[in-house]
Amino acid sequence: MTHEVFIRILKSLSKFNKTSGLKTWILSIAKHVAIDHYRRKKFYSLFTDAFFLKLTSKDDSPIEQLETKETKLLLWGAISKLKPNYRAVLILRGINELSIKETAEILECSESKVKVNYHRSMGMLEKTLSSLMERSTGYE
């Protein structure tokens, strides 16, 4: 998909209008490439992919590595349960640390919608995580 993003960037570089930032424009292209890719192919969960399991640090003890792995799986599982528009805002704002304006441009919506969706997604994520934690510890 990275290859496809660069090809699309090169093909449409002449169409780039300088009203939005280059970073925002590239991320928007990447978003559309990803959408196209998963539209053609059945959706396979990115959150159970071996890629995320390899993100642990080699410096941690085995117990810390296991805890980190379980935390990441729990977090990505909770994020995957969010509505797609909430998930996108949460990933762009919370994980990729993009500004409200950049996020709005990428998602092609208003800045106020980004703020509302980010606030709602954080609330839903917190609720989902606490529910998952209660189930995993057995306390309800």
Residue frames as a rotation matrix with the C-alpha (Angstrom) as fourth column:
MET 1
0.570 0.822 0.000 0.00
0.822 -0.570 0.000 0.00
0.000 0.000 -1.000 0.00
THR 2
0.281 -0.551 -0.786 2.92
0.235 -0.754 0.613 2.34
-0.930 -0.357 -0.082 0.68
HIS 3
-0.728 -0.554 0.403 4.03
0.463 0.036 0.886 1.86
-0.505 0.832 0.231 -2.89
GLU 4
-0.116 0.802 0.587 0.54
0.957 -0.066 0.281 2.73
0.264 0.594 -0.760 -4.12
VAL 5
0.647 0.312 -0.696 0.50
0.578 -0.796 0.181 5.89
-0.497 -0.519 -0.695 -1.98
PHE 6
-0.211 -0.824 -0.526 3.73
0.098 -0.553 0.827 7.13
-0.973 0.123 0.198 -3.54
ILE 7
-0.727 0.017 0.687 2.49
0.678 0.179 0.713 6.34
-0.111 0.984 -0.142 -7.04
ARG 8
0.313 0.931 0.189 -0.71
0.933 -0.339 0.122 8.31
0.177 0.138 -0.974 -6.42
ILE 9
0.457 -0.235 -0.858 1.26
0.355 -0.836 0.418 11.20
-0.816 -0.495 -0.299 -4.96
LEU 10
-0.621 -0.782 -0.056 3.51
0.218 -0.241 0.946 11.37
-0.753 0.576 0.320 -8.02
LYS 11
-0.539 0.481 0.691 0.57
0.832 0.174 0.527 11.11
0.133 0.859 -0.494 -10.43
SER 12
0.469 0.862 0.193 -1.45
0.787 -0.507 0.352 13.84
0.401 -0.014 -0.916 -8.73
LEU 13
-0.238 -0.653 -0.719 1.33
0.869 -0.473 0.142 16.17
-0.433 -0.591 0.680 -7.60
SER 14
-0.889 -0.085 0.451 0.30
0.345 -0.773 0.533 18.70
0.303 0.629 0.716 -10.24
LYS 15
0.017 0.988 0.156 -3.22
0.342 -0.152 0.927 18.76
0.939 0.038 -0.341 -8.73
PHE 16
-0.138 -0.127 -0.982 -1.93
0.988 0.046 -0.145 19.61
0.064 -0.991 0.119 -5.24
ASN 17
0.411 0.287 0.865 -3.39
0.228 -0.951 0.207 22.93
0.883 0.112 -0.456 -4.14
LYS 18
-0.563 -0.822 -0.087 -1.38
0.340 -0.134 -0.931 24.75
0.754 -0.553 0.355 -1.56
THR 19
0.074 0.659 0.749 -4.43
-0.587 -0.578 0.567 25.61
0.806 -0.482 0.344 0.58
SER 20
0.967 0.182 0.176 -3.86
-0.249 0.561 0.790 22.53
0.045 -0.808 0.588 2.73
GLY 21
0.238 -0.938 0.254 -0.58
-0.822 -0.055 0.567 21.27
-0.518 -0.343 -0.784 4.11
LEU 22
-0.141 -0.407 -0.902 1.52
-0.838 0.534 -0.110 18.73
0.527 0.741 -0.417 2.23
LYS 23
-0.955 -0.232 0.187 1.41
-0.297 0.732 -0.612 16.35
0.005 -0.640 -0.768 5.21
THR 24
-0.281 0.939 0.198 -2.38
-0.405 0.071 -0.912 16.53
-0.870 -0.336 0.360 5.34
TRP 25
0.322 0.369 -0.872 -2.65
-0.940 0.014 -0.342 15.97
-0.114 0.929 0.351 1.59
ILE 26
-0.505 -0.601 -0.619 -0.37
-0.646 0.739 -0.191 12.90
0.573 0.303 -0.761 1.73
LEU 27
-0.914 0.203 0.350 -2.24
-0.176 0.580 -0.796 11.43
-0.365 -0.789 -0.494 4.71
SER 28
0.062 0.976 -0.207 -5.51
-0.674 -0.112 -0.730 11.96
-0.736 0.185 0.651 2.87
ILE 29
0.125 -0.113 -0.986 -4.15
-0.907 0.390 -0.159 10.02
0.403 0.914 -0.054 -0.12
ALA 30
-0.853 -0.500 -0.146 -2.92
-0.381 0.790 -0.481 7.28
0.356 -0.354 -0.865 2.23
LYS 31
-0.547 0.735 0.401 -6.36
-0.403 0.189 -0.896 7.09
-0.734 -0.651 0.193 3.84
HIS 32
0.382 0.741 -0.552 -8.01
-0.842 0.033 -0.538 6.64
-0.381 0.670 0.637 0.45
VAL 33
-0.258 -0.549 -0.795 -5.48
-0.756 0.627 -0.188 3.99
0.602 0.552 -0.576 -0.61
ALA 34
-0.961 -0.090 0.262 -6.23
-0.255 0.659 -0.708 2.05
-0.108 -0.747 -0.656 2.58
ILE 35
-0.128 0.988 0.092 -9.98
-0.552 0.006 -0.834 2.37
-0.824 -0.157 0.544 2.02
ASP 36
0.333 0.201 -0.921 -9.60
-0.936 0.184 -0.298 1.16
0.110 0.962 0.250 -1.56
HIS 37
-0.635 -0.679 -0.369 -7.40
-0.609 0.734 -0.301 -1.74
0.475 0.033 -0.879 -0.48
TYR 38
-0.908 0.281 0.311 -9.84
-0.092 0.592 -0.801 -3.03
-0.409 -0.756 -0.511 2.12
ARG 39
0.077 0.937 -0.341 -12.79
-0.761 -0.166 -0.628 -2.42
-0.645 0.308 0.700 -0.15
ARG 40
0.101 -0.139 -0.985 -11.25
-0.882 0.446 -0.153 -4.80
0.460 0.884 -0.078 -2.72
LYS 41
-0.585 -0.439 -0.682 -10.22
-0.059 0.862 -0.503 -7.33
0.809 -0.254 -0.530 -0.14
LYS 42
0.529 0.748 -0.400 -12.25
0.375 0.217 0.901 -8.73
0.761 -0.627 -0.166 2.72
PHE 43
0.366 -0.358 0.859 -11.48
-0.691 -0.723 -0.007 -6.91
0.623 -0.591 -0.512 5.95
TYR 44
0.318 -0.375 -0.871 -8.96
0.601 0.790 -0.121 -8.76
0.734 -0.485 0.476 8.06
SER 45
0.980 0.159 -0.119 -8.45
0.189 -0.567 0.802 -7.31
0.060 -0.809 -0.585 11.48
LEU 46
0.316 -0.899 0.305 -5.24
-0.132 -0.360 -0.923 -5.31
0.940 0.251 -0.233 11.72
PHE 47
0.308 -0.138 0.941 -5.34
-0.897 -0.373 0.239 -5.64
0.318 -0.918 -0.238 15.46
THR 48
0.789 -0.071 0.611 -4.60
-0.249 0.872 0.422 -9.38
-0.562 -0.484 0.670 15.54
ASP 49
0.838 -0.524 -0.152 -1.83
-0.095 0.135 -0.986 -9.11
0.538 0.841 0.064 12.94
ALA 50
0.551 -0.705 -0.445 1.60
0.831 0.512 0.218 -10.32
0.074 -0.490 0.869 13.99
PHE 51
-0.068 -0.575 0.815 2.95
0.428 -0.755 -0.497 -6.81
0.901 0.315 0.297 13.30
PHE 52
0.397 0.298 0.868 1.47
-0.531 -0.696 0.483 -5.45
0.748 -0.653 -0.118 16.53
LEU 53
0.992 -0.039 -0.118 2.79
0.115 0.656 0.746 -8.39
0.049 -0.753 0.656 18.50
LYS 54
0.279 -0.957 0.080 6.36
0.898 0.231 -0.374 -7.50
0.339 0.176 0.924 17.48
LEU 55
0.385 -0.068 0.920 6.19
0.066 -0.993 -0.101 -3.96
0.921 0.100 -0.378 18.91
THR 56
0.979 -0.004 -0.202 7.47
0.202 0.035 0.979 -4.92
0.003 -0.999 0.035 22.35
SER 57
0.541 -0.826 0.159 10.82
-0.797 -0.564 -0.217 -3.62
0.269 -0.010 -0.963 23.55
LYS 58
0.419 -0.498 -0.759 13.77
0.146 0.863 -0.484 -6.00
0.896 0.092 0.435 23.81
ASP 59
-0.556 -0.695 0.455 14.93
-0.278 -0.361 -0.890 -4.23
0.783 -0.622 0.008 26.99
ASP 60
0.107 0.693 0.713 11.93
-0.959 -0.116 0.257 -5.24
0.261 -0.712 0.652 29.09
SER 61
-0.752 -0.250 0.609 11.73
-0.482 0.839 -0.251 -8.36
-0.449 -0.482 -0.752 31.18
PRO 62
-0.901 0.419 -0.108 9.52
0.216 0.651 0.728 -11.18
0.375 0.633 -0.677 29.86
ILE 63
-0.307 0.823 -0.478 6.78
0.893 0.075 -0.444 -10.25
-0.329 -0.563 -0.758 32.35
GLU 64
-0.267 0.157 -0.951 6.88
-0.046 -0.988 -0.150 -6.59
-0.963 0.004 0.271 31.28
GLN 65
-0.921 -0.088 -0.380 6.82
-0.380 -0.018 0.925 -7.67
-0.088 0.996 -0.017 27.63
LEU 66
-0.701 0.707 -0.094 3.76
0.666 0.695 0.271 -9.83
0.257 0.127 -0.958 28.29
GLU 67
-0.131 0.651 -0.747 2.00
0.687 -0.484 -0.542 -7.01
-0.714 -0.585 -0.385 30.14
THR 68
-0.528 -0.135 -0.838 2.81
-0.370 -0.852 0.371 -4.57
-0.764 0.506 0.400 27.33
LYS 69
-0.978 0.152 -0.145 1.57
-0.059 0.461 0.885 -7.05
0.201 0.874 -0.442 24.73
GLU 70
-0.456 0.854 -0.252 -1.67
0.890 0.444 -0.103 -7.67
0.024 -0.272 -0.962 26.63
THR 71
-0.185 0.345 -0.920 -2.23
0.332 -0.859 -0.389 -3.95
-0.925 -0.378 0.044 27.17
LYS 72
-0.764 -0.155 -0.627 -1.73
-0.485 -0.504 0.715 -3.21
-0.426 0.850 0.310 23.47
LEU 73
-0.876 0.476 -0.081 -4.08
0.307 0.679 0.667 -6.02
0.372 0.560 -0.740 22.47
LEU 74
-0.258 0.794 -0.550 -6.66
0.893 -0.021 -0.449 -4.79
-0.368 -0.607 -0.704 24.97
LEU 75
-0.304 0.068 -0.950 -6.33
-0.037 -0.998 -0.060 -1.20
-0.952 0.017 0.306 23.76
TRP 76
-0.880 -0.053 -0.472 -6.48
-0.464 -0.113 0.879 -2.09
-0.100 0.992 0.075 20.04
GLY 77
-0.733 0.675 -0.087 -9.40
0.646 0.730 0.221 -4.41
0.213 0.106 -0.971 20.73
ALA 78
-0.105 0.684 -0.722 -11.27
0.675 -0.484 -0.556 -1.57
-0.730 -0.546 -0.411 22.42
ILE 79
-0.485 -0.130 -0.865 -10.39
-0.395 -0.849 0.350 0.84
-0.780 0.511 0.360 19.59
SER 80
-0.991 0.072 -0.113 -11.57
-0.070 0.446 0.892 -1.68
0.115 0.892 -0.437 16.99
LYS 81
-0.466 0.871 -0.154 -15.01
0.876 0.430 -0.218 -1.77
-0.123 -0.237 -0.964 18.65
LEU 82
-0.374 0.301 -0.877 -15.54
0.061 -0.936 -0.347 1.95
-0.925 -0.183 0.332 18.09
LYS 83
0.754 0.623 0.206 -17.58
0.328 -0.086 -0.941 3.22
-0.569 0.777 -0.269 15.14
PRO 84
0.241 -0.726 0.644 -15.33
0.970 0.156 -0.188 3.82
0.036 0.670 0.741 12.10
ASN 85
0.419 -0.079 0.905 -15.64
0.255 -0.946 -0.201 7.62
0.872 0.315 -0.376 12.24
TYR 86
0.924 -0.113 0.366 -14.79
-0.382 -0.334 0.862 7.68
0.025 -0.936 -0.351 15.97
ARG 87
0.654 -0.709 0.263 -11.93
0.552 0.685 0.476 5.22
-0.518 -0.166 0.839 15.42
ALA 88
0.297 -0.543 0.786 -10.45
0.828 -0.264 -0.495 7.38
0.476 0.797 0.371 12.64
VAL 89
0.616 -0.023 0.787 -10.58
-0.212 -0.968 0.138 10.55
0.758 -0.252 -0.601 14.74
LEU 90
0.930 -0.253 0.266 -9.09
-0.222 0.189 0.956 8.80
-0.293 -0.949 0.120 17.75
ILE 91
0.490 -0.787 0.375 -6.20
0.805 0.574 0.152 7.36
-0.334 0.227 0.915 15.74
LEU 92
0.244 -0.397 0.885 -5.45
0.657 -0.603 -0.451 10.61
0.713 0.692 0.114 13.91
ARG 93
0.522 0.028 0.853 -5.75
-0.374 -0.891 0.258 12.89
0.767 -0.454 -0.454 16.95
GLY 94
0.858 -0.057 0.510 -4.79
-0.494 0.178 0.851 10.65
-0.139 -0.982 0.125 19.86
ILE 95
0.654 -0.621 0.432 -2.20
0.469 0.781 0.412 8.33
-0.593 -0.067 0.802 18.35
ASN 96
0.156 -0.597 0.787 -0.79
0.957 -0.106 -0.269 10.26
0.244 0.795 0.555 15.38
GLU 97
-0.082 -0.151 -0.985 -1.14
0.719 -0.694 0.047 13.56
-0.691 -0.704 0.165 17.28
LEU 98
-0.567 -0.011 0.823 -2.47
0.714 -0.505 0.485 15.55
0.410 0.863 0.295 14.31
SER 99
-0.955 0.252 -0.158 -4.08
-0.142 -0.852 -0.505 18.92
-0.262 -0.459 0.849 14.88
ILE 100
-0.134 0.985 0.113 -7.83
0.243 0.143 -0.959 19.40
-0.961 -0.101 -0.259 14.75
LYS 101
0.307 0.215 -0.927 -7.48
-0.703 -0.606 -0.373 21.26
-0.642 0.766 -0.034 11.46
GLU 102
-0.620 -0.611 -0.492 -5.34
-0.784 0.469 0.406 18.51
-0.018 0.638 -0.770 9.86
THR 103
-0.836 0.365 0.410 -7.71
0.194 0.895 -0.401 15.82
-0.513 -0.255 -0.819 11.08
ALA 104
0.152 0.942 -0.301 -10.72
-0.036 -0.299 -0.954 17.71
-0.988 0.156 -0.011 9.70
GLU 105
0.073 -0.192 -0.979 -9.03
-0.939 -0.344 -0.002 18.07
-0.336 0.919 -0.206 6.30
ILE 106
-0.886 -0.451 -0.104 -8.11
-0.462 0.844 0.274 14.38
-0.035 0.291 -0.956 6.13
LEU 107
-0.716 0.662 0.221 -11.58
0.482 0.698 -0.529 13.23
-0.504 -0.273 -0.819 7.18
GLU 108
-0.831 0.356 0.428 -13.25
0.220 -0.496 0.840 15.91
0.511 0.792 0.334 5.05
CYS 109
0.264 0.894 -0.362 -15.41
0.841 -0.030 0.540 17.25
0.472 -0.447 -0.760 7.86
SER 110
0.570 0.011 0.822 -15.64
-0.162 -0.979 0.125 20.35
0.806 -0.204 -0.556 10.06
GLU 111
-0.553 -0.826 0.106 -13.29
-0.186 -0.001 -0.983 21.07
0.812 -0.563 -0.153 12.93
SER 112
-0.278 0.526 0.804 -16.20
-0.960 -0.178 -0.215 21.09
0.030 -0.832 0.554 15.38
LYS 113
0.763 0.534 -0.364 -17.19
-0.552 0.831 0.062 17.58
0.336 0.153 0.929 14.21
VAL 114
0.034 -0.847 -0.531 -13.62
0.050 0.532 -0.845 16.42
0.998 0.002 0.061 14.87
LYS 115
-0.687 -0.292 0.665 -13.77
-0.569 -0.352 -0.743 17.87
0.452 -0.889 0.076 18.41
VAL 116
0.188 0.868 0.459 -17.13
-0.980 0.197 0.028 16.26
-0.066 -0.455 0.888 19.15
ASN 117
0.769 0.112 -0.629 -16.16
-0.312 0.925 -0.216 12.88
0.558 0.362 0.747 17.68
TYR 118
-0.287 -0.935 -0.208 -12.83
-0.085 0.242 -0.967 12.88
0.954 -0.260 -0.149 19.52
HIS 119
-0.560 0.152 0.815 -14.54
-0.817 -0.269 -0.511 13.66
0.142 -0.951 0.275 22.84
ARG 120
0.522 0.845 0.120 -17.18
-0.851 0.524 0.011 10.96
-0.053 -0.108 0.993 22.24
SER 121
0.532 -0.372 -0.761 -14.61
-0.182 0.827 -0.532 8.39
0.827 0.422 0.372 21.10
MET 122
-0.600 -0.770 0.217 -12.52
-0.352 0.011 -0.936 8.97
0.719 -0.637 -0.278 24.24
GLY 123
-0.246 0.607 0.755 -15.61
-0.956 -0.022 -0.293 8.46
-0.161 -0.794 0.586 26.39
MET 124
0.770 0.556 -0.314 -16.58
-0.619 0.771 -0.153 5.29
0.157 0.312 0.937 24.54
LEU 125
0.123 -0.824 -0.553 -13.02
-0.180 0.530 -0.829 4.00
0.976 0.202 -0.083 24.69
GLU 126
-0.679 -0.352 0.644 -12.87
-0.649 -0.122 -0.751 4.58
0.343 -0.928 -0.145 28.43
LYS 127
0.191 0.860 0.473 -16.22
-0.941 0.298 -0.162 2.83
-0.280 -0.414 0.866 28.89
THR 128
0.764 0.064 -0.642 -15.16
-0.406 0.821 -0.402 -0.12
0.502 0.568 0.653 26.71
LEU 129
-0.231 -0.947 -0.222 -11.79
-0.264 0.280 -0.923 -0.48
0.936 -0.155 -0.315 28.45
SER 130
-0.579 0.048 0.814 -13.30
-0.815 -0.041 -0.578 -0.42
0.005 -0.998 0.063 31.92
SER 131
0.569 0.818 0.084 -15.88
-0.806 0.575 -0.140 -3.01
-0.163 0.012 0.987 30.83
LEU 132
0.561 -0.446 -0.697 -13.12
-0.223 0.730 -0.646 -5.23
0.797 0.518 0.310 29.40
MET 133
-0.530 -0.796 0.292 -11.00
-0.467 -0.013 -0.884 -4.78
0.708 -0.605 -0.364 32.54
GLU 134
-0.127 0.578 0.806 -13.94
-0.967 0.110 -0.231 -5.74
-0.222 -0.809 0.545 34.76
ARG 135
0.831 0.471 -0.295 -14.55
-0.542 0.804 -0.243 -8.88
0.123 0.362 0.924 32.71
SER 136
0.276 -0.809 -0.518 -10.88
-0.167 0.491 -0.855 -9.85
0.947 0.322 0.000 32.70
THR 137
-0.720 -0.544 0.430 -10.48
-0.488 -0.043 -0.872 -9.42
0.493 -0.838 -0.235 36.47
GLY 138
-0.542 0.585 -0.604 -13.86
0.572 0.783 0.245 -10.93
0.616 -0.212 -0.758 37.29
TYR 139
-0.671 0.305 -0.676 -15.09
0.505 -0.480 -0.717 -7.87
-0.543 -0.823 0.168 39.19
GLU 140
-0.534 0.559 0.634 -18.37
0.553 -0.337 0.762 -6.31
0.640 0.757 -0.129 38.16
